[in-house]
Amino acid sequence: MPFASRNPVTNQVIQSFPGWDAPQLKQALEKAHSAQQAWAQTPFALRAEMLRNAAIQLRAQGDQFATLITLEMGKPLREARGEVEKCAGVCDYYAQQGEDFMRAETVESDAGKSYVAYYPLGVVLAVMPWNFPFWQVFRAAAPALMAGNAVVLKHAPNVPQCALAIEAIFRASGLPDGMFTNLMIEVGQVADVIASPHVHAVTLTGSEAAGRKVAACAGQHLKKCVLELGGSDPFIVLHDADLELAVNTAVTSRFLNCGQSCIAAKRFIVVPQIANEFLLRFKTKVEALKLGDPMDDATQIGPMARLDLRDTLHRQVVDSIAQGAVAVTGCKPVEREGFFYAPSILDRVTIKACAYHEELFGPVAIIIRAANEEDALHIANESRFGLGSSIWSKDTARAEQLATRIQAGCTFINGMVKSDPRLPFGGVKSSGYGRELSKLGMHEFVNAKTVWIRQVE
């Protein structure tokens, strides 16, 4: 069967599911289109009630959903609980703010009256990844549904139970049948969904390669597209940084979710004055991380989600060492059952190493030693990615100046890069385009319609 839950701790298949054939897919898309036509006329108060009901379920069954996340992709249970709560929060946020975000805006013009009104586009295809199997879906679905769109989900094949659980949450929340549908389809069927006349837009969170394919297909069929792709976020530590704060945050940002996050800090760019001290403190804290069973609340590092991902990561590490990088700690798979990889640090990574250019999607931090502050900025921008970034300095005015020169969708000063429903989220360059969350994210999948009126006596 094409969809299998495989426990990353034991490598055992938990449950398998059959895929859909073409008639099943066609029927689901037609149903979504029909349901959306009615939903677009539903008052905002009822849409908000549905999202609040979803939030109530998420909180009431939080432990159950968190356990499911951990079983399917290996995230430590305590992190999975936080993910579920974050999903409830985004539902509450759009339930509260969605009607205001969709309110028509008056614009002065040569008309007697003119304004911009916002209407849903229709059915939105969400192609979502496994690393945050609940959050990625809810952060796309909550604003889309509140705007009046329907959502059809193509989730990652290794988290089918999470996908089905999310569909059940929306169904139980009072959302009409067909308004949120989990499509049990394989990657090869995504192009057929995008091409369908019943689908009007697509949002993807995933790899750069997947983004290029989806963007090409969406462009061919003139469908609106939002892409949130890979990242290799720079974490720039300047000479006057609060090193204790920077190091503590560096450990959390790099190793949260076993390093399997697009907005994890990945490139630690340090200036000469503090480089050795930063590395010493960083190494001490990384080596103290507790690796083990993700169901144990004491565990800080669980397994990677799949064996092939671990193999890819280790190849990148081995190649980088051969290309001059220095292994400080870890840098090898853990010899135990499951897909574990040791929390690792590579120092003195230079432009010759693949780790300098490629995204390392796992628990490996790379240290790049800059010649000075200006060189640190150059290194930060010398990447085809541009998702998140952070700067660490006690001189926040200076850091804010430097932030204007970083090519990324966001820059956090003295704080960990994270997504927040109140703030737009997305990238530039090969990290994609378009925005999720906030008012901007909601407006990605609406028709901003100009209405111009001249009074005639």
Buried (B, 14 or more C-beta within 10 A) or exposed (E): EBBBBBBBBEEEEBBEBEBBEEEBBBEBBBBBBBBBEEBBEEEBEEBBBBBBBBBBBBBEBBEEBBBBBBBBBBBBBBBBBBBBBBBBBBBBBBBBBBBEBBEEEEEEEEBEEBBEBBBBBBBBBBBBBBBBBBBBBBBBBBBBBBBBBBBBBBBBBBBBBBBBBBBEBBBEBBBBEBBBBBBBBEEEBBBBBBEBEBBBBBBBBBBBEBBEBBBEBBEEBEBBBBBBBBBBBBBBBBBBBBBEEBBBBBBBBBBBBBBBBBBBBBBBBBBEBBBEEBBEBBBEBBEEBEBBBBBEEEBBBBBBBBBEBBBBBBEBBBBBBEBEBEBBBBBEBBEEEBBBBBBBBBBBBEEEBBBBBBBBBBBBBBBBBBEEBEBBBBBBBBBEBBBBBBBBBEBEEBBEEBBEEBBBBBBBBBEBBBBBBEEBBBBEBBBBBBBBBBBBBBBBBBEEEEEEEEEEE
